[in-house]
Amino acid sequence: MAVASPLSISVSNDVDQFVSGDGDGFELEPSRVVKVESEEAWEQFLKEANAQSAIVVAHFSAEWCAPCKFMEPAFNNMSKRLSHVIFLEVDMDVQHELASKLQVKALPTFLFIKDEAVIDKIVGANPEELEKKIETLASPC
């Protein structure tokens, strides 16, 4: 998973990668999901997304949450395919004040944000529903 400071988004090559191949060999592709480490970082990511007119999809999760872990591969793969969308992950146990402020009450919760405001959400572990919602909200009108 990528970890970022409030002013930059960086991607690291760690366990959140997948292997793709063309028959000759394999190439690792990093996840584009960025872990939110602070409320200040959250605010900065929303401002950057707003400046780019981008949709943000925020996955609120926790280490102990099995359905959250189930959703991680699908969320990571969507982040690689949908480069015009910003994908964030928020650990509810670490960022509990932010989760409370955003009225996240169950896990996993996916918030969809545009112009720094929540425009929709999905609660639960349904990869097909998540992908459909992202594609619908992120498609040009």
SENU-99206 format. One record per residue: residue in three letters; z negated, x negated, y negated of N, C-alpha, C, O in turn. Coordinates in pm, 1 decimal. Atoms other than C-alpha are relative to their C-alpha. Example, Ala and Ser with C-alpha at 12.3 -4.5 7.8 and 13.67 -1.06 7.14 Angstrom:
% SENU-99206
<"ALA"; <0.0; -89.0; 119.0>; <-780.0; -1230.0; 450.0>; <0.0; -90.0; -120.0>; <-66.5; -193.6; -118.1>>
<"SER"; <6.0; 82.0; 119.0>; <-714.0; -1367.0; 106.0>; <-73.0; 77.0; -109.0>; <-89.9; 26.1; -219.8>>
This chain:
% SENU-99206
<"MET"; <0.0; -84.6; 116.6>; <0.0; 0.0; 0.0>; <0.0; -89.0; -122.7>; <-63.9; -194.2; -123.7>>
<"ALA"; <-2.9; 74.8; 124.3>; <72.2; -123.3; -347.1>; <-125.4; 32.6; -80.5>; <-173.3; 146.0; -81.4>>
<"VAL"; <114.7; -18.2; 87.6>; <-218.7; -173.0; -581.5>; <43.4; -45.6; -137.8>; <109.3; -148.8; -150.3>>
<"ALA"; <-50.1; 31.1; 133.1>; <-160.1; -175.8; -955.6>; <-111.2; -3.6; -102.3>; <-213.3; 63.9; -89.7>>
<"SER"; <88.1; -1.5; 115.7>; <-336.1; -258.9; -1275.1>; <46.1; 113.3; -90.1>; <153.5; 169.0; -67.4>>
<"PRO"; <-40.4; -111.4; 85.0>; <-328.0; 2.0; -1552.8>; <132.9; -21.4; -71.3>; <196.4; 75.6; -112.6>>
<"LEU"; <-119.7; 24.1; 78.7>; <-32.0; -168.6; -1718.2>; <121.3; -41.6; 81.2>; <229.1; -60.7; 24.9>>
<"SER"; <-115.5; 40.6; -78.6>; <189.9; -265.5; -1427.2>; <-5.5; 61.6; 137.9>; <-112.2; 89.0; 192.9>>
<"ILE"; <-9.8; -50.2; -136.0>; <311.8; -133.1; -1100.1>; <59.6; -113.2; 83.0>; <168.5; -162.0; 53.2>>
<"SER"; <-51.6; 103.9; -87.0>; <351.7; -391.3; -826.6>; <-4.5; 49.4; 143.4>; <-90.5; 129.0; 181.0>>
<"VAL"; <-7.6; -40.2; -138.9>; <448.5; -350.1; -466.0>; <-24.1; -122.7; 86.1>; <34.9; -228.3; 62.9>>
<"SER"; <27.0; 110.8; -90.1>; <310.3; -569.7; -189.7>; <53.4; 33.2; 138.2>; <63.8; 150.1; 175.1>>
<"ASN"; <-47.7; -18.9; -136.3>; <444.8; -619.4; 159.9>; <-118.3; -3.9; 93.9>; <-159.7; -111.8; 136.4>>
<"ASP"; <112.5; -5.6; -91.9>; <158.6; -502.4; 379.0>; <26.1; 102.4; 107.9>; <141.6; 125.1; 144.1>>
<"VAL"; <-16.7; -89.8; -113.8>; <98.4; -248.3; 652.7>; <78.3; 126.0; -31.6>; <124.5; 192.6; 61.1>>
<"ASP"; <-74.7; -120.5; 34.5>; <268.1; 33.4; 462.2>; <148.3; -31.8; -16.4>; <206.9; -6.6; -121.6>>
<"GLN"; <-140.8; 32.2; 0.1>; <616.1; -85.4; 549.5>; <62.4; 63.1; 123.5>; <-7.4; 100.8; 217.7>>
<"PHE"; <-64.8; -44.2; -121.4>; <872.9; 32.5; 792.7>; <112.3; -96.5; 30.6>; <156.2; -172.7; -55.6>>
<"VAL"; <-103.1; 92.0; -45.2>; <1133.6; -151.9; 990.5>; <130.6; 76.5; 11.4>; <137.2; 184.0; 71.0>>
<"SER"; <-132.3; -58.0; -15.7>; <1499.1; -75.0; 959.7>; <91.5; -110.3; 49.5>; <67.8; -227.9; 22.0>>
<"GLY"; <-87.1; 103.4; -53.0>; <1778.4; -252.9; 1132.5>; <144.8; 42.1; -1.4>; <177.3; 160.8; -4.6>>
<"ASP"; <-142.9; -25.7; -5.3>; <2153.4; -285.6; 1139.0>; <59.8; -49.3; 131.4>; <181.8; -57.5; 145.8>>
<"GLY"; <-47.4; 49.5; -128.2>; <2174.0; -417.2; 1493.9>; <-18.2; -149.3; 13.6>; <-45.0; -198.6; 123.2>>
<"ASP"; <14.0; 145.6; -4.1>; <2156.1; -786.3; 1400.8>; <-144.7; -44.2; -11.0>; <-185.8; -140.6; 53.5>>
<"GLY"; <137.6; 40.0; 24.5>; <1799.3; -802.8; 1286.6>; <-72.1; 113.0; -69.5>; <-19.8; 223.7; -82.0>>
<"PHE"; <79.8; -102.5; 64.7>; <1527.7; -616.1; 1107.5>; <-40.9; -45.0; -138.3>; <-54.7; -164.4; -164.9>>
<"GLU"; <40.4; 28.2; 137.2>; <1427.4; -593.1; 744.8>; <-117.4; 90.5; -33.5>; <-114.6; 210.1; -4.2>>
<"LEU"; <114.3; -78.9; 42.4>; <1093.2; -480.3; 607.8>; <24.0; 52.5; -140.0>; <65.5; -21.6; -229.2>>
<"GLU"; <-14.3; -60.4; 132.3>; <1105.4; -240.5; 317.0>; <-137.3; 45.3; -46.2>; <-205.0; 119.7; 24.7>>
<"PRO"; <134.1; -36.2; 47.2>; <791.6; -203.4; 104.6>; <-8.8; 145.5; -42.9>; <89.4; 206.2; -85.9>>
<"SER"; <27.8; -134.4; 48.7>; <635.9; 130.0; 25.7>; <2.9; -0.7; -151.6>; <-28.9; -102.1; -213.7>>
<"ARG"; <4.6; -15.3; 145.2>; <671.7; 255.8; -331.3>; <-122.0; 78.9; -44.0>; <-135.0; 111.7; -162.0>>
<"VAL"; <121.2; -73.3; 33.7>; <338.9; 438.9; -315.8>; <-98.0; -96.3; -66.3>; <-125.3; -204.7; -14.7>>
<"VAL"; <92.0; 84.6; 76.4>; <97.0; 299.4; -573.3>; <-139.5; 60.2; 6.6>; <-158.6; 178.5; -21.6>>
<"LYS"; <139.3; -44.5; -7.6>; <-278.2; 322.5; -522.0>; <-61.2; -1.4; -139.3>; <-53.6; -101.8; -210.1>>
<"VAL"; <63.7; -12.1; 131.1>; <-463.1; 443.5; -831.2>; <-142.6; -51.2; 11.6>; <-223.4; 3.8; 86.4>>
<"GLU"; <129.9; 66.7; -9.2>; <-765.9; 220.4; -884.6>; <-101.4; 46.2; -104.4>; <-220.3; 16.8; -91.9>>
<"SER"; <92.0; -43.4; 105.8>; <-913.7; 382.3; -1198.1>; <59.9; 119.7; -73.7>; <179.1; 148.2; -62.5>>
<"GLU"; <-48.5; -112.0; 79.6>; <-889.5; 682.4; -1425.8>; <92.8; -50.1; -111.4>; <188.0; 17.9; -149.4>>
<"GLU"; <-85.8; 59.0; 103.2>; <-740.0; 454.3; -1691.5>; <139.6; -27.7; 57.2>; <240.4; -3.6; -9.3>>
<"ALA"; <-129.1; 24.5; -64.9>; <-466.5; 351.4; -1446.0>; <75.2; 131.6; 18.9>; <196.2; 138.2; -2.7>>
<"TRP"; <-59.2; -133.3; -16.6>; <-403.7; 720.0; -1370.4>; <68.3; 43.3; -129.5>; <184.2; 84.8; -128.8>>
<"GLU"; <-54.7; -39.9; 129.7>; <-353.5; 793.2; -1740.1>; <124.0; -81.8; -35.3>; <221.4; -27.5; -87.5>>
<"GLN"; <-113.7; 86.6; 29.8>; <-119.0; 495.0; -1777.0>; <122.1; 38.4; 84.3>; <233.8; 42.8; 32.8>>
<"PHE"; <-111.1; -40.2; -86.3>; <93.6; 601.1; -1478.1>; <63.5; 129.6; -49.0>; <185.8; 143.7; -47.4>>
<"LEU"; <-53.8; -126.6; 50.8>; <128.0; 951.9; -1621.4>; <80.4; -22.4; -128.3>; <184.8; 39.9; -147.9>>
<"LYS"; <-74.2; 30.8; 123.7>; <234.6; 810.7; -1959.8>; <133.6; -65.9; 32.1>; <236.1; -32.0; -27.2>>
<"GLU"; <-124.3; 67.1; -39.1>; <491.1; 582.6; -1793.7>; <98.2; 100.5; 60.1>; <217.7; 96.1; 30.8>>
<"ALA"; <-86.2; -101.8; -60.6>; <625.5; 874.5; -1589.7>; <57.5; 91.4; -107.1>; <175.5; 126.3; -102.1>>
<"ASN"; <-45.7; -86.3; 108.2>; <646.9; 1090.9; -1900.9>; <109.7; -68.4; -80.8>; <208.6; -5.1; -117.7>>
<"ALA"; <-100.6; 75.2; 75.6>; <840.0; 819.1; -2084.4>; <133.0; -6.5; 75.9>; <239.7; -15.2; 15.1>>
<"GLN"; <-120.3; 4.8; -83.5>; <1085.6; 812.1; -1791.9>; <49.8; 139.4; 38.4>; <149.1; 151.9; 110.1>>
<"SER"; <-29.9; -138.5; -39.4>; <1097.5; 1194.2; -1761.1>; <-0.6; 15.7; 151.7>; <81.8; 87.5; 208.5>>
<"ALA"; <8.4; -0.9; -146.3>; <994.9; 1143.1; -1399.2>; <-108.2; 95.8; 48.2>; <-206.8; 121.4; -21.0>>
<"ILE"; <101.2; -79.8; -69.9>; <806.2; 1370.2; -1162.4>; <-95.7; -98.2; 67.3>; <-53.3; -201.6; 118.9>>
<"VAL"; <100.5; 76.4; -72.6>; <480.7; 1228.4; -1023.4>; <-49.1; 86.0; 115.5>; <-77.4; 204.6; 98.5>>
<"VAL"; <62.7; -65.6; -114.3>; <359.3; 1319.4; -676.4>; <-123.4; -83.0; 33.7>; <-112.5; -200.6; 68.5>>
<"ALA"; <126.4; 68.9; -25.0>; <-7.0; 1229.1; -628.2>; <-63.1; 53.9; 127.5>; <-88.7; 173.6; 140.6>>
<"HIS"; <61.8; -34.1; -128.7>; <-156.2; 1226.5; -279.0>; <-148.7; -31.8; -9.5>; <-187.5; -148.5; -14.6>>
<"PHE"; <144.7; 17.7; -0.3>; <-532.0; 1280.2; -290.4>; <-44.7; -2.0; 145.3>; <-19.3; 91.9; 220.8>>
<"SER"; <37.5; 21.3; -138.5>; <-681.4; 1147.9; 31.7>; <-135.9; -67.7; 9.0>; <-202.6; -88.8; -92.2>>
<"ALA"; <122.7; 75.4; -23.9>; <-980.8; 970.6; 187.4>; <17.4; -75.5; 131.3>; <92.7; -33.1; 219.0>>
<"GLU"; <-8.7; 82.7; -120.9>; <-1024.2; 701.1; 452.1>; <-34.8; 77.9; 125.8>; <25.1; 54.2; 230.7>>
<"TRP"; <50.5; -72.5; -116.7>; <-1203.7; 942.9; 686.9>; <83.5; 123.0; 35.1>; <56.7; 188.9; 135.5>>
<"CYS"; <-76.6; -125.0; -13.4>; <-944.2; 1222.1; 655.1>; <120.3; -19.4; 93.8>; <219.4; -82.1; 56.5>>
<"ALA"; <-108.2; 12.0; -98.8>; <-725.9; 1245.0; 969.0>; <130.8; 65.2; -47.2>; <236.3; 3.6; -31.6>>
<"PRO"; <-125.4; -57.7; 49.5>; <-471.4; 1488.7; 815.7>; <64.3; -84.8; -111.2>; <186.8; -89.9; -122.7>>
<"CYS"; <-52.8; 89.7; 104.4>; <-436.8; 1248.6; 519.4>; <74.0; -116.6; 63.7>; <183.5; -152.6; 20.4>>
<"LYS"; <-62.3; 111.7; -71.8>; <-360.4; 961.6; 757.6>; <130.1; 45.9; 66.5>; <227.9; -28.7; 69.9>>
<"PHE"; <-120.2; -56.7; -60.9>; <-109.2; 1186.0; 937.3>; <114.5; 6.3; -101.4>; <230.0; -16.2; -65.4>>
<"MET"; <-102.3; -17.1; 103.4>; <76.7; 1239.5; 606.5>; <51.1; -131.9; -58.2>; <158.7; -134.7; -117.9>>
<"GLU"; <-37.7; 127.5; 62.2>; <91.4; 872.2; 502.2>; <140.5; -47.6; 35.6>; <215.7; -81.9; -55.7>>
<"PRO"; <-135.9; 48.3; -28.9>; <408.1; 772.1; 694.8>; <108.8; 83.0; -66.8>; <204.1; 27.2; -121.1>>
<"ALA"; <-100.3; -86.6; 63.7>; <604.6; 1072.8; 567.3>; <2.2; -23.1; -150.9>; <109.4; -32.8; -210.6>>
<"PHE"; <10.1; 22.5; 144.2>; <478.9; 1018.2; 210.4>; <64.0; -134.1; -37.2>; <139.0; -143.1; -134.3>>
<"ASN"; <-58.8; 132.1; 25.2>; <571.1; 647.5; 226.8>; <152.1; 3.2; 14.7>; <223.4; -54.1; -67.7>>
<"ASN"; <-145.1; -7.8; -20.1>; <917.9; 724.1; 364.7>; <68.2; 77.6; -111.5>; <177.1; 40.0; -154.8>>
<"MET"; <-56.4; -74.3; 113.1>; <980.7; 983.3; 92.9>; <7.5; -89.0; -123.7>; <103.9; -82.4; -199.9>>
<"SER"; <2.0; 87.9; 118.1>; <883.9; 723.0; -168.5>; <116.3; -98.1; 2.7>; <166.5; -137.3; -102.6>>
<"LYS"; <-110.3; 95.9; -12.8>; <1153.1; 489.4; -35.7>; <135.2; 66.0; -24.3>; <227.9; 2.3; -74.5>>
<"ARG"; <-126.1; -72.3; 15.2>; <1425.3; 754.7; -39.6>; <19.2; 61.3; -137.7>; <132.1; 74.4; -185.1>>
<"LEU"; <-8.3; -71.6; 127.3>; <1342.7; 925.4; -369.1>; <-47.5; -91.3; -113.3>; <-159.3; -78.0; -163.1>>
<"SER"; <38.1; 103.3; 96.7>; <1343.0; 639.4; -617.9>; <-22.1; 53.5; -141.1>; <-80.2; -16.2; -224.3>>
<"HIS"; <17.4; -58.9; 132.8>; <1347.6; 871.7; -920.2>; <-133.7; 73.4; -14.4>; <-162.1; 130.7; -119.5>>
<"VAL"; <130.9; -64.9; 0.1>; <1001.4; 1008.0; -829.2>; <-107.0; -108.0; 8.4>; <-88.9; -207.9; 78.1>>
<"ILE"; <111.3; 94.7; -4.4>; <672.2; 824.2; -886.7>; <-103.2; 53.8; 98.8>; <-148.5; 167.6; 86.5>>
<"PHE"; <92.7; -37.6; -106.1>; <439.9; 833.8; -584.8>; <-131.8; -74.6; -18.3>; <-134.9; -197.6; -21.2>>
<"LEU"; <133.0; 58.4; 17.2>; <66.8; 776.5; -632.6>; <-91.3; 45.4; 112.9>; <-75.4; 154.6; 167.3>>
<"GLU"; <103.9; -37.2; -95.8>; <-224.6; 773.4; -389.4>; <-134.7; -18.9; -66.8>; <-161.2; -122.0; -128.7>>
<"VAL"; <132.9; 1.5; 60.2>; <-577.0; 854.4; -503.1>; <-102.9; 23.1; 110.1>; <-99.8; 125.3; 178.7>>
<"ASP"; <109.8; -15.3; -96.3>; <-881.0; 796.9; -280.4>; <-106.4; 86.2; -65.9>; <-171.3; 44.4; -161.8>>
<"MET"; <92.4; -96.0; 60.3>; <-1097.1; 1099.9; -354.1>; <-144.5; -50.4; 1.0>; <-221.6; -16.7; -88.9>>
<"ASP"; <136.0; 52.9; -5.3>; <-1415.1; 917.5; -249.2>; <-25.3; -103.1; -109.2>; <-137.3; -114.8; -158.8>>
<"VAL"; <12.1; 101.9; 104.9>; <-1350.1; 638.6; -500.5>; <19.0; 62.2; -137.9>; <-57.0; 32.5; -230.1>>
<"GLN"; <-33.8; -62.7; 128.1>; <-1198.6; 847.9; -781.2>; <-44.3; 146.5; 0.0>; <33.9; 235.8; -32.5>>
<"HIS"; <48.8; -138.5; -13.0>; <-1418.3; 1156.5; -731.3>; <-3.9; 73.8; -132.5>; <16.8; 195.2; -135.0>>
<"GLU"; <1.4; -68.6; 130.5>; <-1449.7; 1229.4; -1105.2>; <139.9; 48.4; -37.5>; <156.5; 159.1; -88.6>>
<"LEU"; <-138.3; -39.3; 26.4>; <-1072.1; 1234.0; -1143.6>; <38.7; 118.8; 87.8>; <98.5; 215.1; 39.7>>
<"ALA"; <-29.9; -110.2; -91.5>; <-1037.3; 1456.3; -836.5>; <-67.3; 128.7; -45.8>; <-7.2; 236.0; -40.7>>
<"SER"; <73.5; -116.7; 47.8>; <-1301.0; 1691.1; -974.2>; <65.7; 57.9; -125.1>; <81.4; 179.4; -137.7>>
<"LYS"; <-66.6; -42.2; 123.5>; <-1130.9; 1703.5; -1314.3>; <128.7; 76.8; 29.0>; <163.4; 172.0; -40.9>>
<"LEU"; <-127.6; -62.1; -36.7>; <-804.7; 1798.6; -1143.5>; <-17.0; 112.9; 101.2>; <81.0; 166.8; 152.7>>
<"GLN"; <35.0; -110.4; -89.1>; <-981.6; 2056.7; -925.6>; <53.4; -18.8; 141.9>; <97.0; 76.4; 206.6>>
<"VAL"; <-35.5; 28.2; -138.9>; <-897.0; 1884.6; -598.0>; <-123.5; 28.4; 83.7>; <-227.0; -36.0; 67.0>>
<"LYS"; <116.7; -44.9; -76.5>; <-1125.7; 2055.2; -347.5>; <17.0; -15.6; 150.1>; <-80.0; -0.8; 224.4>>
<"ALA"; <-26.5; 15.8; -142.6>; <-962.1; 1994.3; -8.5>; <98.5; -115.3; 18.4>; <170.8; -152.6; -74.0>>
<"LEU"; <-88.9; 112.7; -29.1>; <-773.4; 1711.4; 159.2>; <88.5; 33.0; 119.9>; <46.6; 104.7; 210.8>>
<"PRO"; <-65.1; 65.6; 111.6>; <-498.9; 1626.8; 167.3>; <47.5; 101.2; -103.6>; <79.9; 215.4; -71.0>>
<"THR"; <-57.2; -78.7; 109.0>; <-390.9; 1762.6; -169.7>; <108.0; -84.2; -65.8>; <88.6; -203.0; -91.5>>
<"PHE"; <-111.6; 64.4; 68.5>; <-58.4; 1676.0; -330.8>; <20.9; 72.8; -132.0>; <49.9; 192.4; -134.4>>
<"LEU"; <-24.4; -57.2; 132.6>; <-28.4; 1732.2; -705.5>; <136.6; -45.1; -49.2>; <175.6; -160.4; -30.9>>
<"PHE"; <-130.8; 27.2; 58.9>; <310.4; 1751.4; -875.5>; <-17.0; 6.7; -150.4>; <-63.0; 107.4; -204.4>>
<"ILE"; <28.6; 14.0; 142.3>; <302.4; 1635.8; -1235.8>; <128.7; -29.7; -75.8>; <209.3; -113.7; -35.8>>
<"LYS"; <-113.8; 21.5; 90.5>; <561.2; 1655.1; -1511.2>; <-53.5; 10.5; -142.2>; <-133.3; 99.5; -171.6>>
<"ASP"; <44.9; 0.9; 139.9>; <505.2; 1576.1; -1880.8>; <-152.9; -5.0; -8.0>; <-214.2; 59.7; -92.9>>
<"GLU"; <144.8; 24.4; -4.2>; <147.4; 1468.2; -1794.2>; <-82.7; 123.8; 32.5>; <-203.1; 126.5; 6.7>>
<"ALA"; <71.2; -123.1; -37.1>; <57.9; 1818.8; -1667.4>; <31.0; 35.4; 145.0>; <142.9; 14.5; 191.9>>
<"VAL"; <-19.9; -44.9; -137.4>; <10.5; 1952.3; -1314.6>; <86.4; 125.7; -3.0>; <53.5; 223.8; -69.7>>
<"ILE"; <-91.5; -114.4; -2.3>; <300.0; 2187.7; -1241.6>; <-1.8; 72.7; 134.5>; <45.4; 185.8; 144.9>>
<"ASP"; <7.5; -63.8; -131.6>; <236.3; 2259.2; -873.3>; <-89.7; -83.7; 89.1>; <-125.3; -196.4; 54.8>>
<"LYS"; <78.6; 76.2; -96.5>; <31.2; 2155.8; -571.4>; <19.1; 56.9; 139.4>; <54.6; 173.3; 158.0>>
<"ILE"; <0.9; -37.8; -140.2>; <24.3; 2163.6; -194.4>; <-131.9; -50.2; 57.3>; <-170.0; -165.3; 36.1>>
<"VAL"; <121.7; 39.3; -69.5>; <-297.8; 2160.6; 4.5>; <28.4; 9.8; 149.2>; <69.5; 114.9; 198.3>>
<"GLY"; <-22.3; 0.7; -143.9>; <-269.2; 2059.9; 369.6>; <102.5; -103.2; 41.6>; <167.3; -166.5; -41.8>>
<"ALA"; <-85.6; 104.2; -57.8>; <-67.8; 1836.8; 599.3>; <125.7; 60.7; 60.4>; <129.9; 90.9; 179.6>>
<"ASN"; <-126.5; -55.2; -45.0>; <286.5; 1970.4; 622.1>; <113.5; -82.7; -61.2>; <157.0; -54.5; -172.8>>
<"PRO"; <-102.3; 89.5; 56.6>; <550.8; 1695.7; 576.9>; <126.9; 71.8; -44.8>; <185.1; 36.2; -147.3>>
<"GLU"; <-123.6; -71.2; 35.6>; <844.8; 1939.1; 572.2>; <-17.0; 75.5; -132.0>; <71.5; 72.8; -217.5>>
<"GLU"; <26.7; -72.5; 124.6>; <687.7; 2154.1; 299.7>; <-6.8; -96.4; -117.7>; <45.9; -67.7; -225.2>>
<"LEU"; <11.8; 99.9; 106.9>; <603.4; 1842.3; 95.7>; <136.9; -50.6; -41.6>; <167.2; -57.0; -160.7>>
<"GLU"; <-132.9; 52.3; 32.6>; <955.3; 1703.7; 117.4>; <84.5; 104.9; -72.5>; <153.0; 73.0; -169.6>>
<"LYS"; <-76.3; -108.1; 64.6>; <1111.5; 2039.8; 26.2>; <-45.0; 19.2; -144.4>; <37.7; 34.0; -234.3>>
<"LYS"; <54.0; -18.6; 135.7>; <880.5; 2077.2; -275.8>; <42.6; -114.7; -91.7>; <84.8; -91.6; -205.0>>
<"ILE"; <-39.4; 116.1; 81.1>; <951.3; 1722.0; -399.0>; <146.5; 9.0; -37.0>; <182.6; -9.0; -153.3>>
<"GLU"; <-144.2; -6.5; 26.5>; <1325.7; 1764.8; -365.7>; <33.9; 112.2; -97.8>; <122.2; 96.9; -182.2>>
<"THR"; <-23.9; -112.0; 91.1>; <1313.2; 2101.9; -543.1>; <-42.4; -35.6; -142.3>; <32.7; -12.1; -237.0>>
<"LEU"; <51.5; 30.1; 134.1>; <1100.2; 1980.1; -835.2>; <71.1; -118.2; -64.8>; <83.5; -124.2; -187.2>>
<"ALA"; <-59.9; 121.6; 55.3>; <1277.9; 1646.1; -873.4>; <150.7; 11.3; -19.0>; <212.3; -77.9; -77.4>>
<"SER"; <-144.7; -13.3; 14.1>; <1633.3; 1778.7; -858.0>; <35.7; 36.3; -143.1>; <-37.7; 109.6; -209.5>>
<"PRO"; <-43.7; -35.5; 136.0>; <1826.0; 1798.9; -1184.6>; <30.3; 149.6; -8.0>; <84.0; 208.9; 85.6>>
<"CYS"; <-22.9; -145.2; 16.9>; <1844.2; 2152.0; -1321.1>; <143.6; 32.3; -25.1>; <178.7; 149.2; -41.3>>
